[in-house]
Amino acid sequence: MATPSNLHEITSPTHFQELLSADLNRVSLLNFWAPWAAPCKEMNEVVRELAKKYPELLVLQVEAESQSDITDSFDIEAVPSFIVLRGHTLLGRLSGADAPSLTSLLSTHLPPPSAPKPLSTTSIPPASAPPPPPTESPEQLNARLQALMSQHKVMLFMKGNPDAPRCGFSRKTVGLLREEGVEFGSFDILSDENVRAGLKTLNNWPTYPQLIVNGEFVGGLDIVQEMIENGEFEEIVKGAV
């Protein structure tokens, strides 16, 4: 796997300062990690993808224990931890394996990528709901929900989007669908309160994510997992393809 040209493994405090000081207007991401920490392995891959997504971002990988002088200078107490700088100015810091929060933090300080990030071969660009009328009647909302549920043969109503889920249950469901090779559309229920509340009533299901196949409610994470284990899920998806 090729390493992005803007991602650097720090070898010394001097190396660190040279890279950081080369352009004081550049946004930098410092990733403090340790080889023995399992969450760091996962987040190192997230950081690699962010480096690809934002080529203008300077990404510095700092092995926390071997580069203790740098680690101590930023008061790092746990790994993984992340520092976002512009030059030497602190823009934000984050502790823990929280990919959505890290992605969000960077997006507030960086311009949108010049080209869209390639989507997984099993995902479709997130759906957009038609704007609701100023006052939406129950009948109008129901029609809008039915239209959204039928936008793709397989639809996932989730918190966030497939590349940046905003809850663990949504993240797990996206992972399961991708593992099964299922092409699916998605809708971020956090973007529309009417949709979020309306689907709970329409599908008689109080939580998210909710999976829809051929316009019909299938279930949430637990049901999807169970159906995959007993082979029922594959039959349902075959009928949708």
Secondary structure, DSSP 8 states (H G I E B T S, - for coil): ----TTEEE--SHHHHHHHHHS-TTSEEEEEEE-TT-HHHHHHHHHHHHHHHH-TTSEEEEEETTTTHHHHHHTT--SSSEEEEEETTEEEEEEESS-HHHHHHHHHTTS---SS-----TTB----------SS--HHHHHHHHHHHHTSSSEEEEESEETTEESSHHHHHHHHHHHHTT--BEEEEGGG-HHHHHHHHHHTT--SS-EEEETTEEEE-HHHHHHHHHHTHHHHHHHHH-
